[in-house]
Amino acid sequence: MTSDKSRPGNPKTARPSSTPVFLMSWSALETALALLASPDKAAQIPIVISALRRLQSSVPPEKLLVQILSATAWLTADDSSEPEEASMT
């Protein structure tokens, strides 16, 4: 009789992947960006998603993630005010 610890698929003995994995569908990313984007850049979301999807096959996952984060930062940035017009409160 074998113990539970040696059984395949047992969570106690499952070895973690050596590389972390982050999974998100493109439609979920598009939805998230729609919620976060500034109103003046929201129309650019489909273009950004399309560019990121094309980039996916030509760069390693960690570089794609940096590009996704960069696109998110750009889409969420409020560029409507100049630095001297920013509120001091």
C-alpha positions, 0 to 999 in steps of 0.5 A, a space after each residue: 500500500 502506498 502512502 498519500 504522499 507518494 501518489 501522483 497529483 497529490 498537492 503536497 508533493 506537486 513540484 512548483 513550476 520553476 518559472 512563474 506563470 500568469 494567465 489572462 485572456 486578451 478579452 479580460 485584459 481589454 476589459 481591465 484596460 477599459 475600466 482603467 483607461 482615461 476617457 481620452 485614450 479609451 478609443 485606443 484600447 483595441 489598437 493597443 490590444 492588437 499590437 500586443 497580440 502581434 508582439 506576443 509571438 516575437 518576444 519572451 513572456 517577461 518582455 511582453 508583460 513589460 509592454 502590457 504594463 507600459 501600455 496600461 501606464 500610458 492608457 491610464 495617464 492623465 495627460 490633459 493637464 500641464 505640470 504647471 497646471 497641476 493642483 497643489 492639494 
